[in-house]
Amino acid sequence: MHNAKRVLLASALLASFALGGAALAGAVSKGSTAPTAATTTGQTGPNRPARTPETALTGAVAANVKAAAVAEVGGTVERVETDGDGHAAYEAHVTKADGSRVTVYVDKSYAVVSVEAIGGRGHGGAGRGGARGGRGSETALTGDTAAKVKAAAIAKVGGTVERVETDADGNAAYEAHVTRADGSQITVYVDKSFTVVGTESRGS
């Protein structure tokens, strides 16, 4: 009788161990599951955006950016355009009185945020003015004279005026350097009565 009880007790203990082992194995199996992809951030690392194309400025925006650049560094503004590199909203390419060239970065409130010297390497196509540095006898126009020469040039050929200055070659009193809508460049010659007396293509 005692032997039978012992056999039954041993059988019950074995069954209990078997069930506990199965439960433990299941728990271990569930606990070892690797984290799913949903727990990751999904970031693939910084990818720099493509450079934004630069667009020539016109009208009041162009005038304000030019004024800010000249007030900051002086010299002659070659061109003003949107900034495609993310430094600021706009940029002005300037040739200073000593012949050095800089890019002046201007924000949307027309405040200068930085100035970058560009030397002789050109920046975003700077250098459109050719070898004008060697002539030395042309003077940048300002005030009412500059405004009238710009107006005469735009009325004649359209486009964006890069700079206006006295003419050292004897073609006229003044000249305006213009980039037209198709990207071509042209010099417009204007006399002292602000009448266009000739134009000259400057190629690309």
Secondary structure, DSSP 8 states (H G I E B T S, - for coil): -HHHHHHHHHHHHHHHHHHHHHHHHHHHHHHT----GGGS---------------B--HHHHHHHHHHHHHHH-SEEEEEEE-SSSS-SEEEEEE-TTS-EEEEEE-TTS-EEEEEE-TTT-SSS--TTTTGGGT----B--HHHHHHHHHHHHHHH-SEEEEEEE-SSSS-SEEEEEE-TTS-EEEEEE-TTS-EEEEEEEE-
